[in-house]
């Protein structure tokens, strides 16, 4: 259950999400390895909100918060 403080935080400052198109290289139970801009990046699945897969193609779209994306690349 949400506390009042947490509810106010999300109401006044909602998290912003972005879609990233990348190439899926490897997937484990807890993380995925993607190639983005010529770099190989491990992303924990906990950070990922949604993954859209295209059949017969290694390209995927990942919905992730801007905070986690900047944290990983920064």
FENTAQUI-V546264 format. One record per residue. N is the residue number from 1. PHI is phi in radians with two decimals (* if undefined). OMEGA is omega in degrees with one decimal (999 if undefined). Layout:
[[N,PHI,OMEGA] [N,PHI,OMEGA]]
//
This chain:
[[1,*,-179.3] [2,-1.37,172.5] [3,-1.52,-179.0] [4,-1.07,-179.0] [5,-1.09,179.9] [6,-1.17,179.3] [7,-1.07,178.5] [8,-1.13,179.3] [9,-1.06,-179.6] [10,-1.27,178.6] [11,-1.28,-176.9] [12,-1.46,-178.2] [13,-2.42,-176.8] [14,-1.22,178.6] [15,-1.19,179.3] [16,-1.82,-178.1] [17,-1.98,177.3] [18,-2.28,175.1] [19,-1.79,178.9] [20,-2.05,173.5] [21,-1.72,-176.0] [22,-2.57,177.2] [23,-1.83,179.6] [24,-1.40,179.1] [25,-1.76,-178.1] [26,-2.69,178.9] [27,-2.37,174.2] [28,-2.07,179.4] [29,-1.14,-172.6] [30,-1.88,-175.3] [31,-2.68,174.3] [32,-2.23,176.0] [33,-1.84,-179.7] [34,-2.12,172.3] [35,-1.98,-178.6] [36,-2.41,-179.1] [37,0.97,178.7] [38,1.34,179.1] [39,-1.92,173.7] [40,-1.71,-174.1] [41,-2.27,171.4] [42,-1.56,176.4] [43,-2.07,174.8] [44,-1.15,-179.9] [45,-1.15,178.4] [46,-1.11,-179.3] [47,-1.34,-172.9] [48,-1.55,179.5] [49,-1.47,-177.4] [50,-2.70,175.5] [51,-2.18,174.2] [52,-1.83,-179.5] [53,-1.90,175.8] [54,-1.90,-176.5] [55,-1.13,178.8] [56,1.05,-179.2] [57,-2.61,-179.8] [58,-1.35,-179.8] [59,-1.36,177.7] [60,-2.30,172.2] [61,-2.00,-176.7] [62,-2.08,173.7] [63,-1.73,-175.1] [64,-2.46,179.1] [65,-1.27,179.3] [66,-1.09,179.7] [67,-1.07,-179.2] [68,-1.20,178.8] [69,-1.13,178.5] [70,-1.19,179.4] [71,-1.13,-177.6] [72,-1.30,-177.6] [73,-1.56,-175.5] [74,-1.54,999]]
//
